[in-house]
Amino acid sequence: MRKTLLFSAISACILTVPAETAEIRVYNPGNIERNGELVEVDESSVKRRLGSPFFILRDASGEEVPWQKTHDGKIIFPVKIAPLDSAVYIAEPGMPSVVEPRVYGRLFRERADDMTWENDRAAYRAYGPGQQRNGDRTFGYDLWTKSVPELVLEKRYIMNNRKGLTFHRDHGNGMDVYAVGPTLGGGTAALLDADGSIIYPWCFSDYEILEQGPLRFQVRLVYPADTAEKGLPVAEERVITLDAGDWLNRTEVTYYGLTDKCPVVAGQVVHKQNPDAYVLDTENGFAAYADLTEDANAGNGVIFAGIVAESDAKPLYLPLDKPAGDAVGHVVLRGEVVNNRQFVYHWGAGWSKGGMPTMDEWKEVLRHKRECVKNPMRVKVTDGVKVK
């Protein structure tokens, strides 16, 4: 009996010895190349095969691949996979190289509580409690252009607040030259009232930064009940995710306090300087607009704004009842939302002076994102090859 128990214990130890590597196979089910897109893997499924809390990730050629651990127990890393193909990545025990951050964001209390974030493509801003106290009716997200991949937000705020060099002019890396005002700006979501009019949300009251790079920035913004323009007794939470290399933010919006199904839109403002320069692609589930910036004659280039559906929300144009400054309407994705259920979409911008020269190229970015959304990558983690 004692020998049997000893043999069983030894066998159990042998069977549970961790593999020396873990193999992560990623399959691309879409008819598009995935190049730089981040894939998610449960951290526990990798580490339990290694017997080490630290590991290096390599592609099939042996090149090290950067990765990031997330707050919810995942690791994320960029992949390169041909259409309808798969790629294998190997995790092995060891200390990974330091990854240079490609995303960044924080609350800039020194400028009315701006929540501003960026990646190597563009930068974005959501208005916070300081703006609310000031009574400045700016409801939507702001779009900041970039012409360099480096992180620039800290430098811009220092130049603007301490050195008198406004970030509304290009000092060599882009600028803030997008007009938001009392609109949805660059991609904000909002409920509609019984007449089909937008119930504009105001500014967030609380926030939590969930991810701070080096590959993904993610923030949760809280909008309390009764802060919308029409006093709607509904609270709102938004989780915004921006990955390195991505032209678009993924945004999950959840409403609390709804008593019935409610129409919702996620939209981007259309200005009178270019009122017809929008595209509504129902087949591919996106809307796009070419914004000529606050001063179309100043050589500021064109900001290409875009918004992509993750569900069956439909793109359409909603004119304003009356102009609001230079704003005449919105291109939106319209859907429906119920209490405590997410409404998910993607939004962002490219700049003609920062790597996005034409509307045709911008539309391809939006089509590509829609295909990625419709065909999520599949991941399988298995034991790798033992090294003798």
C-alpha positions in Angstrom: 0.0 0.0 0.0 2.8 2.4 1.0 4.7 1.5 -2.3 1.6 2.2 -4.3 1.1 5.6 -2.7 4.7 6.5 -3.3 4.6 5.4 -6.9 1.4 7.5 -7.4 3.0 10.6 -5.9 6.1 10.3 -8.1 3.9 9.8 -11.2 1.9 12.9 -10.3 5.0 14.9 -9.9 6.3 13.8 -13.3 3.0 14.5 -15.0 2.8 18.0 -13.6 6.4 19.1 -14.3 6.0 22.4 -16.4 7.0 22.4 -20.0 10.2 24.4 -20.7 8.4 26.4 -23.4 4.8 27.3 -24.3 3.6 27.4 -27.9 1.0 30.1 -28.8 -0.7 29.4 -32.1 -2.7 32.3 -33.5 -5.1 31.8 -36.4 -6.3 34.5 -38.7 -9.8 33.6 -40.1 -10.1 36.7 -42.2 -9.3 37.5 -45.8 -6.9 40.3 -44.6 -3.4 40.4 -43.3 -3.1 41.0 -39.6 0.1 43.1 -39.2 0.7 44.7 -35.8 -2.7 44.0 -34.4 -2.6 43.0 -30.7 -3.8 39.5 -29.7 -4.8 38.5 -26.2 -3.8 35.4 -24.3 -4.6 34.3 -20.8 -1.4 34.8 -18.8 -2.0 31.8 -16.6 -2.2 29.4 -19.6 1.3 30.5 -20.6 3.0 30.7 -17.2 1.8 27.4 -15.8 3.6 25.7 -18.7 6.9 27.4 -18.1 7.6 27.1 -14.3 8.8 30.7 -14.4 7.1 34.1 -13.7 9.2 35.7 -16.4 9.4 34.8 -20.0 10.6 35.9 -23.5 8.3 35.7 -26.4 9.7 34.9 -29.9 8.2 34.5 -33.3 9.0 31.6 -35.7 12.2 33.2 -36.9 13.5 33.6 -33.3 13.0 37.3 -33.1 11.9 38.6 -29.7 8.3 40.0 -29.7 7.3 42.7 -27.2 4.4 41.9 -24.9 2.4 43.6 -22.1 0.6 42.2 -19.1 -2.9 43.6 -18.6 -4.8 44.3 -15.4 -7.3 41.5 -16.1 -4.8 38.7 -16.3 -3.9 38.6 -20.0 -0.8 39.2 -22.1 -1.0 41.1 -25.3 1.4 41.2 -28.2 1.5 42.2 -31.9 1.2 39.5 -34.6 1.9 39.3 -38.3 -0.3 36.7 -40.0 -1.3 36.3 -43.7 -5.0 35.9 -44.6 -6.5 32.5 -43.6 -3.2 31.5 -42.1 -1.7 30.9 -38.6 1.5 31.8 -36.9 3.3 30.3 -33.9 4.9 32.2 -31.1 7.1 30.6 -28.4 7.3 31.7 -24.8 10.5 30.6 -23.0 11.7 31.3 -19.4 13.8 34.4 -19.2 13.8 38.2 -18.7 12.2 40.0 -21.6 13.8 43.1 -23.1 12.5 46.5 -22.0 9.8 47.7 -24.4 9.8 51.4 -25.3 6.3 52.8 -24.7 4.2 53.5 -27.7 1.1 54.7 -25.9 0.6 57.1 -23.0 -2.1 59.1 -21.2 -3.0 60.8 -18.0 -5.3 63.3 -16.4 -3.9 66.8 -17.0 -5.3 68.7 -14.0 -3.2 71.7 -15.1 -5.6 72.2 -18.0 -9.2 71.8 -16.6 -8.8 68.0 -15.9 -8.2 66.9 -19.5 -8.0 63.2 -19.9 -5.6 63.1 -22.9 -4.0 60.0 -24.4 -2.0 59.1 -27.5 -0.3 56.4 -29.5 2.1 56.5 -32.4 -0.7 57.6 -34.8 -2.7 60.4 -33.0 -3.8 61.8 -29.7 -7.2 62.3 -28.2 -8.9 64.3 -25.3 -12.0 63.9 -23.2 -13.1 66.7 -21.0 -13.3 66.3 -17.2 -14.7 67.9 -14.0 -12.7 71.1 -14.4 -14.3 71.8 -17.8 -17.7 71.0 -16.3 -17.2 73.6 -13.5 -16.1 76.1 -16.1 -19.5 75.7 -17.8 -17.8 75.3 -21.2 -20.2 73.2 -23.3 -17.8 70.9 -25.0 -19.4 67.4 -25.1 -17.3 65.4 -27.5 -13.9 63.9 -27.8 -11.1 66.1 -29.2 -8.8 64.9 -32.0 -5.2 65.9 -31.9 -3.0 65.4 -34.9 0.5 63.9 -34.9 3.2 63.7 -37.5 5.8 61.8 -35.5 5.6 58.4 -33.8 7.2 59.6 -30.5 5.1 60.4 -27.5 4.4 64.1 -27.4 1.7 64.9 -24.8 3.8 66.0 -21.9 5.9 68.2 -24.2 2.8 69.8 -25.6 1.2 70.6 -22.3 4.5 72.0 -20.9 4.9 74.2 -24.0 1.3 75.4 -23.9 1.0 76.0 -20.1 4.5 77.1 -19.1 6.2 78.5 -22.2 3.3 80.2 -24.0 3.6 78.1 -27.1 0.0 77.1 -27.8 -0.7 73.5 -28.9 -3.1 75.0 -31.4 -0.1 75.5 -33.7 2.2 72.9 -35.1 5.6 73.1 -33.5 7.0 70.2 -35.4 4.9 67.2 -34.2 1.2 68.1 -34.9 -1.4 70.2 -33.0 -4.9 70.6 -31.7 -6.8 72.2 -34.6 -10.1 70.3 -34.4 -13.3 72.1 -33.4 -15.5 70.2 -30.8 -17.8 72.7 -29.2 -21.4 71.6 -28.2 -21.2 68.5 -30.4 -20.2 64.8 -30.3 -16.8 65.9 -31.5 -14.5 63.1 -32.7 -16.6 60.0 -31.7 -18.7 60.4 -28.6 -21.8 58.2 -28.0 -25.1 59.6 -26.9 -28.7 58.5 -26.3 -31.6 59.9 -28.5 -34.8 61.3 -27.1 -38.3 60.5 -28.3 -38.0 63.1 -31.1 -34.7 61.6 -32.3 -32.6 64.5 -31.0 -29.2 63.9 -29.4 -29.1 64.0 -25.6 -25.5 65.4 -25.2 -23.5 64.0 -22.3 -21.3 66.6 -20.6 -18.0 65.8 -18.8 -16.8 62.8 -16.9 -16.7 63.0 -13.1 -14.3 60.1 -12.3 -11.7 58.0 -14.1 -9.5 55.0 -13.7 -6.5 54.3 -15.9 -6.5 50.5 -16.4 -3.6 50.1 -18.8 -0.6 52.4 -19.1 1.4 50.8 -21.9 3.8 50.1 -23.3 1.5 48.6 -26.0 -2.0 49.5 -24.8 -3.6 52.5 -23.0 -7.0 51.9 -21.5 -9.1 54.2 -19.3 -12.5 54.0 -17.6 -14.5 57.2 -17.6 -17.6 57.7 -15.4 -20.5 60.0 -16.2 -23.0 60.4 -13.4 -26.8 60.7 -13.8 -28.2 64.1 -14.5 -25.1 65.5 -16.2 -26.5 65.2 -19.7 -27.8 68.4 -21.3 -31.5 67.4 -20.9 -31.2 66.1 -17.3 -31.5 62.5 -18.2 -31.4 60.4 -15.0 -29.0 57.8 -16.5 -25.4 57.2 -15.5 -22.8 56.2 -18.0 -19.5 54.4 -18.1 -17.0 54.3 -21.0 -14.0 52.1 -21.3 -11.7 53.4 -24.1 -8.8 51.3 -25.4 -6.1 52.6 -27.7 -3.4 50.1 -28.9 0.0 50.9 -30.4 -0.2 51.2 -34.2 -4.0 51.5 -34.3 -5.7 54.4 -36.0 -8.9 53.8 -33.9 -10.0 53.6 -30.3 -12.2 50.8 -29.2 -14.9 52.1 -26.9 -17.4 50.2 -24.7 -20.3 52.4 -23.4 -22.6 51.1 -20.7 -25.7 52.9 -19.4 -27.3 52.5 -16.0 -30.8 53.5 -15.2 -32.6 52.8 -18.5 -36.0 51.4 -18.1 -36.5 50.3 -21.7 -34.6 49.8 -25.0 -33.2 53.2 -26.1 -31.8 54.4 -29.4 -28.1 55.4 -29.3 -25.6 57.0 -31.7 -21.9 57.3 -31.8 -20.9 60.3 -33.9 -18.5 62.7 -35.4 -19.2 66.3 -36.1 -19.6 67.7 -39.7 -18.6 71.4 -40.2 -19.8 73.9 -42.6 -16.3 74.3 -44.2 -16.8 70.9 -45.8 -20.4 69.9 -45.3 -20.7 67.1 -47.9 -17.3 65.5 -47.5 -18.6 62.5 -45.6 -19.0 58.8 -46.5 -21.7 56.4 -45.2 -20.7 52.9 -46.0 -23.6 50.7 -45.0 -22.1 47.5 -46.4 -18.9 47.8 -44.4 -20.4 49.4 -41.3 -18.5 52.7 -41.1 -18.8 56.4 -41.6 -15.9 58.8 -42.5 -15.5 62.6 -42.8 -12.8 64.9 -44.1 -12.5 67.8 -41.7 -10.7 70.9 -42.9 -9.8 72.0 -39.4 -10.7 75.2 -37.6 -8.9 77.3 -40.2 -9.2 75.8 -43.6 -6.9 78.4 -45.2 -4.0 78.1 -42.7 -2.3 75.1 -44.3 -3.4 72.8 -41.5 -4.1 69.8 -43.8 -7.1 67.6 -43.5 -8.2 65.5 -40.5 -9.8 62.3 -41.6 -12.3 61.2 -38.9 -13.9 57.7 -38.9 -16.2 55.5 -36.9 -16.7 51.8 -37.3 -19.5 49.6 -36.0 -18.7 46.4 -34.0 -22.4 45.3 -34.1 -25.2 46.0 -36.6 -25.3 49.8 -35.9 -26.1 51.7 -39.1 -24.2 54.7 -40.5 -26.2 57.8 -41.3 -26.1 61.6 -41.4 -28.0 63.6 -38.7 -28.3 67.3 -39.5 -28.5 69.7 -36.5 -31.7 71.6 -36.0 -29.7 74.8 -36.2 -25.9 75.3 -36.6 -23.8 75.2 -33.5 -20.8 77.5 -34.3 -19.4 75.9 -37.5 -21.1 72.6 -36.9 -24.0 71.6 -39.1 -24.5 67.9 -38.4 -23.0 64.6 -37.5 -22.1 61.3 -39.2 -23.2 58.6 -36.8 -23.6 54.9 -36.2 -27.1 54.4 -34.9 -28.1 51.3 -32.8 -30.1 50.4 -29.7 -29.0 49.9 -26.2 -30.5 48.4 -23.0 -29.7 48.9 -19.4 -26.3 47.5 -18.2 -25.4 46.2 -21.7 -22.4 47.4 -23.7 -22.6 49.4 -26.9 -19.2 48.9 -28.7 -17.7 50.8 -31.6 -14.3 52.1 -32.9 -13.4 55.7 -33.6 -10.4 57.8 -34.4 -8.6 60.0 -36.9 -5.7 60.3 -39.4 -4.0 63.4 -40.6 -3.0 64.3 -44.2 0.3 65.7 -42.8 0.8 62.7 -40.5 0.7 59.5 -42.6 -2.9 59.5 -44.0 -2.8 61.4 -47.3 -6.2 60.7 -48.8 -9.7 59.8 -48.0 -9.4 56.6 -50.1 -6.6 55.4 -47.9 -8.6 56.3 -44.8 -11.6 54.3 -46.0 -9.3 51.3 -46.5 -8.2 51.6 -42.8 -11.9 51.7 -41.8 -12.8 48.7 -44.0 -9.8 46.8 -42.6 -10.9 47.5 -39.0 -14.4 46.3 -39.8 -13.0 43.0 -41.2 -10.9 42.6 -38.1 -13.9 43.1 -35.9 -15.9 40.5 -37.9 -13.1 38.0 -37.9 -11.4 37.9 -34.5 -8.2 35.9 -34.3 -8.2 32.6 -32.5 -5.6 31.6 -30.0 -4.5 28.2 -28.7 -1.8 27.6 -26.1 0.0 24.3 -25.8 3.1 22.8 -24.3 6.2 23.7 -26.3 9.3 21.6 -27.0 11.5 20.8 -24.1 15.1 21.9 -24.3 17.7 19.3 -23.3 
